[in-house]
Amino acid sequence: MNETPVLAVIGGSGLYAFEDLKERREYDLDTPFGKPSSPITVGYLQGKPVAFLARHGFGHVLSPSDVPYRANIYALKSLGITRVVSVSACGSLREAYAPGHIIIPNQVFDFTHKRERSFFEAGLVAHVSVADPFCSSLSDLLEESLKEVNANYHRGGTYITIEGPRFSTKGESGLYRLWGMDIIGMTASPEVFLAREAEMCYTTMAHVTDYDVWHIAEESVNVELVVRTLMENISLAQETIKKMVEKIDLESSCSCQFGLENAIITNPNHIDPKKREKLNLLIGKYLD
């Protein structure tokens, strides 16, 4: 398969069970940031090449803090991919966002503290703009696709990313609600920021599995509840992805694909040669 995938899907292994995903191949890649969570599966869906990456590894062996986010995004970038849809579970911090609903967030609040958040380190500094972290164009495409499969969805909301792997206390959950957060999960950050640094369009299909622990009348979040709701939504997620693939216009472009254009601040004459080589995939077009 020589064609560049038109879309990458980052999510759980259940998403890969498309009966009509043809000519599957696995790419066992390595990157300057280590190996990605899993080999990348590429196949044809709706006649177009699509890539799938298991965020937590095959069999869900990686905790949210241990996911190699930089390696994952870099590996997808190395395949020439410019569009990424994340499929993830989340808890709801709002009454209206009920379990079973799907949220397309437009903002993120990074409340993690253990993760590498950027490709850029000492020797090569860049300040990427993430005022609007999710790609509005790809989110539009996701919304159109959710409408066509009759999903119960909401457009907009702030996704707070906590470190995990434990769930929240009631005190924490109540505070997040006071802060104005809408949904809660463990994987949006730094994935969304790294995608912007890699000049990729990125959107999230967040499946509400629970009301976290704040809702007095509902069951508090637990693994069984999360898995059960996610499994019920696998088919819906698959149908939505198929619709997205159908709608992708290969001739379209987006400002996300120029996210580093004015972000690199280090004087080219002072860039660490090793760092330049390490990040050439991301910055080469601006320094050559």
Buried (B, 14 or more C-beta within 10 A) or exposed (E): EEEEBBBBBBBBBBBBEBEEBEEEEEBEBEBBBEBBBBBBBBBBBBEBBBBBBBBBBEEEEBEBEBBBBBBBBBBBBBBEBBBBBBBBBBBBBBEEBBBBBBBBBBBBBBBBEEBEBBBBEEBBBBEBEBEEBBBBBBBBBBBEBBEBBEBEBBBEBBBBBBBBEEBBEEEBBBEBBEEEBBBBBBBBBBBBBBBBBBBBBBBBBBBBBBBBBBBEEBEBBEEEBBBEBBEEBBEBBBBBBBBBBBBBEEEEEBBBBEBBEEBBEBEEEEBBEEBBEBBEBBBEEBEE
